[in-house]
Amino acid sequence: MRDEFLTFVNEQHLFGPTDSVLLAVSGGIDSVVMVDLFQQQAFTYGIAHVNFGLRGEESDEDEVFVRQLAEKNGVRFHSVRFNTRDYAAQEGISIQMAARQLRYHWFEEVAQTAGYPYIATAHHQDDSLETLLLNLVRGTGLAGLTGIRLRNGRVIRPLLFAERLQIETYAAAHGLTWREDRSNAEDKYARNRLRHQVVPVLKGLNVNLLNTVKQTFDSARASGNLVRDELARSWPLVSRERGGTTAISVSDLLALPEWEFRLGEWLKPYGFRPGQLPALVDAVKGTNFGQVFESPEYRLLRDRTELILSKKTAGPGEVIVLPGMPDDEVRLGDGRVLQFEIFQYSPDFQIKEGEAVVCLDAARMEWPLTIRLWQTGDRFRPLGLKGSQKVSDFLTNRKVSRREREEARVLLSGGRIVWLIGYRPDDFYRLTPETKQVLQISLKTR
């Protein structure tokens, strides 16, 4: 096994001969064997142990055992204690997930501060098989069929070449001692039930199960690489960036083979869940425009011809206050900017036309001015129209898209709407023969 270990490390280029590796050691048989292999090969390493405080005195005895192992081998020892139950309750996660988050975060801290380029864990082939089975039970894509990764950042798994039986045989042959975690014998955890009840049945059906599964892992990794390349190649064919948003052409998307799968994979990095995909697929196929799908940080809108992906805005709380005439451009939360200018008014003054520019009677403005997202109930008197109108009705009558409605902002003076920015000013602020100064505001699109 020592020869296989050295060959595996060298062939996979896991670390260099002068690199110092931080070994994550629980005191169980797997991590103790990993320590012995590093010791026998005279690699430079240190030992890190986490006391999760979950088994009372047994947890403390594990820590003492690992500390003594480090002292015996003459290597650096790092340890920490966590109140794992309190952390799990605080974060609203399982004990197992809490322990995972705590240990990997701490390992990373130790590696950075103590100068270890790599962190090694003692995962082996049986662990990888169990991970595959868990992923299948919970639902998985190609990534879940690749088993435990050999590398993940600075984390490496130098025992992934070995089976559990091989590790147990090595430990017995070399007289190694280790700590037994009694919870590993219990079936209350899903991984333990698979280990004790399912894996033995599968190995009975195929004595070469781990080798067969390894071939599946290799095939899944290769397939995953091809899929990632195709997703990266086809993404620019259907999408385009548009000033802070991403527009996905529905017609171009539908023209792609397996477009449902592609869309789901493209949306994963934005936090959209697989469970949202069926409804999203129906929205793409249908004509119920205006549907919105949300992830924690992003919003996806089904517009008439596009899917519009945008980061969520700050909402009604986004407010800009202008105490006086701005010296520079004013940047809105959606990336657009406003430019303010003052001109003297005369009969030959040329009013700029277009929704992106307004000319207002400066004398009627009450500073400070406020800019915010429009709110339900907002009313104004659109220039050229009789009577007031709700902002919502104005936008609806103009058939403004859902995304543009959500981003529409108003400029207020003394609590009164001066301009529905980019659309129409209020008639009260129009230029008249009595106007002396003109406040011209230009909107520059993204």
Backbone hydrogen bonds, N-H to C=O, Kabsch-Sander energy under -0.5 kcal/mol:
donor,donor_aa,acceptor,acceptor_aa,energy
5,F,1,M,-2.7
6,L,2,R,-2.3
7,T,3,D,-2.6
8,F,4,E,-2.6
9,V,5,F,-2.5
10,N,6,L,-2.3
11,E,7,T,-3.1
12,Q,8,F,-2.2
13,H,10,N,-0.6
14,L,9,V,-1.9
19,D,16,G,-1.3
21,V,19,D,-0.5
21,V,44,T,-2.1
22,L,118,Y,-2.8
23,L,21,V,-0.7
23,L,46,G,-3.2
24,A,22,L,-0.5
24,A,120,A,-2.9
25,V,23,L,-0.8
25,V,48,A,-2.8
26,S,24,A,-0.5
32,V,28,G,-2.2
33,V,29,I,-2.2
34,M,30,D,-1.9
35,V,31,S,-2.2
36,D,32,V,-2.2
37,L,33,V,-2.4
38,F,34,M,-2.1
39,Q,35,V,-2.6
40,Q,36,D,-2.8
41,Q,37,L,-1.5
42,A,39,Q,-1.1
43,F,38,F,-2.1
44,T,19,D,-0.5
45,Y,43,F,-0.5
46,G,21,V,-2.2
47,I,76,R,-2.8
48,A,23,L,-2.9
49,H,78,H,-2.6
51,N,49,H,-0.5
51,N,80,V,-3.0
52,F,50,V,-0.8
58,E,55,R,-1.6
59,S,56,G,-0.5
60,D,56,G,-1.5
61,E,57,E,-2.7
62,D,58,E,-2.2
63,E,59,S,-1.8
64,V,60,D,-2.0
65,F,61,E,-2.4
66,V,62,D,-2.4
67,R,63,E,-2.4
68,Q,64,V,-2.4
69,L,65,F,-1.9
70,A,66,V,-2.2
71,E,67,R,-2.3
72,K,68,Q,-2.6
73,N,69,L,-1.9
74,G,70,A,-0.8
74,G,71,E,-0.5
75,V,70,A,-2.3
78,H,47,I,-2.7
80,V,49,H,-1.3
82,F,51,N,-2.4
84,T,52,F,-1.2
84,T,82,F,-1.2
87,Y,83,N,-1.9
88,A,84,T,-2.6
89,A,85,R,-2.4
90,Q,86,D,-2.5
91,E,87,Y,-2.3
92,G,88,A,-1.2
93,I,88,A,-2.1
98,A,94,S,-2.5
99,A,95,I,-2.6
100,R,96,Q,-2.0
101,Q,97,M,-2.6
102,L,98,A,-2.7
103,R,99,A,-2.4
104,Y,100,R,-2.2
105,H,101,Q,-1.9
106,W,102,L,-2.1
107,F,103,R,-2.9
108,E,104,Y,-2.0
109,E,105,H,-1.8
110,V,106,W,-2.6
111,A,107,F,-2.7
112,Q,108,E,-2.2
113,T,109,E,-2.6
114,A,110,V,-3.0
115,G,111,A,-0.8
116,Y,111,A,-2.2
118,Y,20,S,-1.0
119,I,154,R,-2.6
120,A,22,L,-3.0
121,T,156,I,-2.1
125,Q,162,A,-2.9
128,S,124,H,-1.8
129,L,125,Q,-2.2
130,E,126,D,-2.4
131,T,127,D,-2.2
132,L,128,S,-2.1
133,L,129,L,-2.3
134,L,130,E,-2.4
135,N,131,T,-2.4
136,L,132,L,-2.2
137,V,133,L,-2.1
138,R,134,L,-2.2
139,G,135,N,-1.6
144,G,141,G,-0.9
145,L,142,L,-1.7
146,T,143,A,-1.1
152,N,155,V,-2.3
155,V,152,N,-1.8
156,I,119,I,-3.2
157,R,150,L,-1.5
160,L,157,R,-1.5
162,A,159,L,-2.0
167,I,163,E,-1.9
168,E,164,R,-2.6
169,T,165,L,-2.4
170,Y,166,Q,-2.1
171,A,167,I,-2.4
172,A,168,E,-2.1
173,A,169,T,-2.4
174,H,170,Y,-1.7
175,G,172,A,-1.1
176,L,171,A,-2.4
179,R,27,G,-3.6
181,D,179,R,-0.6
182,R,180,E,-0.8
184,N,181,D,-2.1
185,A,182,R,-1.5
186,E,183,S,-1.0
193,R,189,Y,-2.0
194,L,190,A,-2.2
195,R,191,R,-2.4
196,H,192,N,-2.6
197,Q,193,R,-2.5
198,V,193,R,-0.9
198,V,194,L,-0.9
199,V,194,L,-3.0
202,L,198,V,-2.1
203,K,199,V,-2.8
204,G,200,P,-1.5
205,L,201,V,-1.4
206,N,202,L,-1.7
209,L,206,N,-1.6
212,T,208,N,-2.4
213,V,209,L,-3.1
214,K,210,L,-2.1
215,Q,211,N,-1.7
216,T,212,T,-1.7
217,F,213,V,-2.7
218,D,214,K,-2.5
219,S,215,Q,-2.4
220,A,216,T,-2.9
221,R,217,F,-2.5
222,A,218,D,-2.2
223,S,219,S,-2.6
224,G,220,A,-2.7
225,N,221,R,-2.1
226,L,222,A,-2.0
227,V,223,S,-2.6
228,R,224,G,-2.6
229,D,225,N,-2.0
230,E,226,L,-2.3
231,L,227,V,-2.7
232,A,228,R,-2.2
233,R,229,D,-2.0
234,S,230,E,-2.4
235,W,231,L,-1.6
237,L,234,S,-1.0
238,V,234,S,-0.7
238,V,235,W,-1.4
239,S,235,W,-1.4
240,R,247,A,-1.7
242,R,245,T,-3.2
245,T,242,R,-0.6
246,T,309,L,-2.7
247,A,240,R,-2.7
248,I,246,T,-0.5
248,I,307,L,-3.0
249,S,238,V,-2.9
249,S,247,A,-0.6
250,V,305,T,-2.3
251,S,305,T,-0.5
253,L,249,S,-2.2
254,L,250,V,-2.6
255,A,251,S,-1.0
256,L,253,L,-1.6
259,W,256,L,-0.9
262,R,258,E,-2.0
263,L,259,W,-2.8
264,G,260,E,-2.1
265,E,261,F,-2.3
266,W,262,R,-2.8
267,L,263,L,-1.8
268,K,264,G,-0.9
270,Y,267,L,-1.3
271,G,268,K,-2.3
272,F,267,L,-1.5
276,Q,273,R,-1.8
277,L,274,P,-1.4
280,L,276,Q,-1.9
281,V,277,L,-3.0
282,D,278,P,-2.1
283,A,279,A,-1.9
284,V,280,L,-2.2
285,K,281,V,-2.2
286,G,282,D,-2.0
289,F,287,T,-1.9
290,G,302,R,-3.6
291,Q,288,N,-0.9
293,F,300,L,-2.7
295,S,298,Y,-2.7
299,R,310,S,-2.8
300,L,293,F,-3.4
301,L,299,R,-0.5
301,L,308,I,-2.4
302,R,291,Q,-2.9
303,D,301,L,-1.1
303,D,306,E,-2.6
307,L,248,I,-2.5
308,I,301,L,-2.6
308,I,306,E,-0.5
309,L,246,T,-3.2
309,L,307,L,-0.6
310,S,299,R,-2.4
310,S,308,I,-0.5
311,K,244,G,-0.6
312,K,297,E,-2.4
317,G,314,A,-0.6
318,E,315,G,-2.3
319,V,317,G,-0.8
320,I,371,I,-2.8
322,L,369,L,-3.2
330,V,338,L,-2.7
331,R,329,E,-0.6
332,L,336,R,-3.5
335,G,332,L,-1.7
337,V,444,K,-1.7
338,L,330,V,-2.7
339,Q,442,S,-2.4
341,E,440,Q,-2.3
343,F,438,V,-2.3
345,Y,436,K,-2.9
349,F,346,S,-2.5
351,I,349,F,-0.7
357,V,354,G,-1.2
358,V,441,I,-2.2
360,L,439,L,-2.4
361,D,429,Y,-2.3
362,A,360,L,-0.8
362,A,437,Q,-2.1
364,R,361,D,-1.4
365,M,362,A,-1.4
367,W,365,M,-0.6
369,L,322,L,-2.3
370,T,412,L,-2.1
371,I,320,I,-2.9
372,R,410,V,-1.8
373,L,318,E,-0.7
374,W,408,A,-1.8
378,D,375,Q,-2.2
380,F,389,Q,-2.2
383,L,425,P,-2.3
385,L,382,P,-2.4
389,Q,380,F,-2.7
391,V,378,D,-2.5
394,F,390,K,-2.3
395,L,391,V,-2.4
396,T,392,S,-2.1
397,N,393,D,-2.8
398,R,394,F,-1.3
399,K,396,T,-1.7
400,V,395,L,-2.3
405,R,401,S,-2.5
406,E,402,R,-2.2
407,E,403,R,-1.2
408,A,404,E,-0.7
408,A,405,R,-1.0
410,V,372,R,-2.9
411,L,419,W,-2.5
412,L,370,T,-3.3
412,L,410,V,-0.5
413,S,416,R,-2.9
414,G,366,E,-0.5
414,G,368,P,-0.7
416,R,413,S,-1.8
418,V,411,L,-3.9
419,W,411,L,-1.4
420,L,424,R,-2.5
421,I,409,R,-1.4
421,I,419,W,-1.3
423,Y,420,L,-2.7
424,R,420,L,-1.2
426,D,418,V,-2.9
427,D,381,R,-3.0
429,Y,426,D,-1.5
430,R,427,D,-1.6
435,T,432,T,-1.9
438,V,343,F,-3.4
439,L,360,L,-2.9
440,Q,341,E,-2.9
440,Q,438,V,-0.8
441,I,358,V,-2.4
441,I,439,L,-0.5
442,S,339,Q,-2.5
443,L,356,A,-3.6
444,K,337,V,-2.9
444,K,442,S,-0.6
445,T,443,L,-0.6
